[in-house]
Every structure is written in structure tokens, then in C-alpha cells.
């Protein structure tokens, strides 16, 4: 209710670029919306009001709100708390190999396997570390737990901070009426919830960066195309660095010698569509007939802030442009006959069209026949405007034929030019010779 933030009389006004960046981020998170009578007015959405009550960065708060929707709040709360504080995992310069080995245990489930296979998700690794520490904390005394943290290259004070922040977030969620799930949630839902706060940190693998380098040169790290034209590489310490998933999200993008992605997890395009629909742009190309599907289809390209999430997906075109879909249906199915149907009018029309073809052959004149556009117009006049596919047609015709079985029957008059001058005597359909009647065909 304070009006346009850029006109508010601050004692020390924030930099205008920072205000723009903040509003852009809140818009990405679905926390604010603009418009109405005063275009400068920014209003909180229901999601934004929930974020305002959470004592964490808006990105992290968005993860919590989405986790409540996805039914995985119990799993996401420790992830959010772990992201909000400095990393509890330590990597001393004099003992990096031992520290890496201790931390890589959490790249895959701790099922007793000697060499677990990484799944490429640092988010999942953080959640496994949390579960492991909680279990060990219940089993060990305070001093023994402290020694455990030291031996496994974990910062004890940060672990305590992690636990304290988790408790605070759990209490805040309870006050807001957000419920933790009783049944364990799958990692797909967990990653979807985390993704809701990281939509501008999504990256698509640049396949060209994986090409074999020239002789004498080393292959660099794989590059990812990020939001708004940014390019980044996965931090070598990430579990995703060796697998190079085709689509990833990153908790943090840090600029050093280059732009590096830290705490990375592979994601699916379907997850992006589930939580980032308000940021997606869709383009469609090459609408065409699908005989197997009985409808007009097209190729869909979906981009998120410039990142092509889906390059080429075949989708129904009827919901996108029903007018064009109807035109393609009539032209391809009814005029060109690219469909399989048992409707009785269809063989009758095929026979009539064959008779018209024979008439044109008989008179040696292809100009006797009407063009495809005229046949399409015949069907357009008789078929309702909302019929755009074979499925729609079948439902409509089931009732329409009871009123008029011959509504869609073509006649010779519909297929032959109205001003055609036919000379049937010059081109007889039979010939009499020696008292025998011989049928005559023309080609």
C-alpha cells in the first residue's frame, strides 16, 4: 500500500539497478505481479505473502512453499537450511583427498556398497548427509559426535547452526499452517520443489562443447547455456561434473576465472513446466496432419528465459490454433482421404469421385473437375466450426447422421464445373460391333 517503490522517499534510496533486479527475481518466483489501473503498482501474490513470512531468502522460501504443494516439506526443510548457511563440509588443503572421499559417500544411498555409483545430484547428497548426521547424533554423545564431525571433515559448529535453522523453519511453517508430510517423498518431487526457487539457474548442456578437441589441446569442462545468454560450467567438486546431465539446476552461480555452477542437480523438462509455467515461452512450427493420431499436430519449442527446455516436441495443434487445425483436418482427412473410417458416407463419396474422374477421362478434359478447395468448401459448409479432428468428427457425426444420413454425400454436380459442356455422344460408354456391345473405358 505504499505505491511505486521507485518513487518512495527513502532517506538513502537503494540503487535503481538493485531495485530492478529485486523486482525481477520476485516476479520470477511468482511473488509479485504488476498491472491494473496503475502500471507502476506492484502487488504481492498469495505466494509472495507466504514468502514474506519466512525468515529466509526469497529463493529458499519459494522452495518451502512449493514443497508444501508437492507434499515433500519434511525433505526440503533440511535442504533449505543447509543451503542457507555456509557448507558444513570442509576440505582442508593438506587433506583434500581424504575429505573428498568422506564426502563422496553421500553421492549415492548409503547401502553398504563399497563403491556407490553417483546419481549426479548434490541436492540428494545434502539430504543424505542430513539423514546420516541425525542418525549419528541420536546414537552418540555430544563429545563423540563432535569427534565424528572432525574425523569426517564436517564443521561441528555449522552442523549445529544447520540443525538450529531447521528447527526455526519448522516452527515458522507450523505457524503458517504448512504441514510436513508423513509419507517419505520421492526425489523427483523434492527436486521439483527446489527447482521452484532456481528457475533462473537452469542450464542446458552445449553439446558442441563436448566435441573432441584439436590434437595437443585438452578438453575443457562442459559448458551449459543459462538464462539470458549466460554460459557456465559445473564446479569440478560436484557429483554432476563427470556425468554432465543434459539439463541441470544450480543453487549458486559464482564468477571466478569463469562462471561456475555450485551444488548442481539434474532435472527434467517436465519439472520446469510444473513450476515455471509463468516464465515459459512456446513457439510452434510445421503444423501437419497425423493420420495415426487423426488430428493436426505441430512441433513445439519451449524456452525458459532463453534456455530451450524442449527443442522439438510433437503436440496437438487444435488447442493452439483451432482454425488452422480444422483446415488441415478437412483438407487431409476429408479431401485427400488420409484417414481410416467406417462411416457409410465415405465409400459413397469415393465412388462418386471415381465416377467424376472417369467422366473427365472420357471427355479428355481435366478442367471439368472442381479443385480441392471447392471440395473442402463443401465439407466446411456442412460440418460445425468446432470439429477439428477425427475424434471430434466421430462424436458429432454419431448424432448428425440420424437427422440426415446423406448430409455429407457428394454428387456429380458438386464435383463437376457447373458450366461444363459435356459431349457424351463423341465419347460413348460402349461400342457396337457385329452385333456385340463392347464397354468402353477411357484413360
Number of C-alpha atoms within 10 A of each C-alpha: 6 8 12 13 15 14 10 10 8 9 6 6 12 10 9 11 9 10 14 12 11 13 17 13 18 19 19 21 26 21 22 20 16 14 10 10 7 10 9 14 16 20 17 17 15 11 16 21 13 18 24 14 13 19 13 17 13 20 21 26 26 27 27 31 23 23 27 19 14 16 21 27 28 20 24 27 24 23 26 26 21 23 18 14 13 13 14 21 20 17 15 12 8 8 11 13 11 14 19 17 11 15 18 18 20 23 23 20 16 13 7 8 10 8 9 15 12 18 17 22 24 25 27 22 24 23 21 20 22 20 14 13 17 12 11 14 15 10 11 12 11 11 9 13 17 17 14 17 19 13 12 16 21 21 17 17 12 16 21 12 17 23 17 13 21 18 15 14 20 19 13 15 21 12 11 12 10 17 17 19 15 10 9 12 16 11 15 13 20 24 23 24 28 28 29 26 27 21 23 22 20 26 31 21 20 16 11 9 14 14 10 10 11 8 6 6 8 9 12 10 16 20 21 26 19 24 19 11 9 13 18 22 22 25 18 13 13 19 24 23 17 14 13 20 20 15 20 25 27 23 21 14 18 12 10 7 6 11 16 19 26 20 21 26 25 21 20 17 13 12 17 19 17 13 20 20 11 13 18 17 15 11 12 17 13 9 20 18 23 18 16 9 13 19 24 26 23 22 17 20 17 20 17 24 19 18 23 21 23 16 12 15 13 13 15 22 25 21 10 13 13 18 16 16 25 22 18 22 29 25 21 21 21 17 18 13 14 17 17 12 13 7 12 12 16 17 13 16 17 14 13 18 19 13 15 21 18 15 23 19 16 21 19 13 13 12 12 21 21 16 12 13 10 14 18 18 15 18 18 16 10 10 18 12 11 13 22 26 24 21 12 13 16 14 11 15 17 11 11 15 15 9 10 10 13 13 14 18 17 20 15 16 11 17 21 19 14 12 7 11 9 14 10 11 7 9 17 14 14 11 12 9 8 5 7 8 10 11 10 11 13 13 9
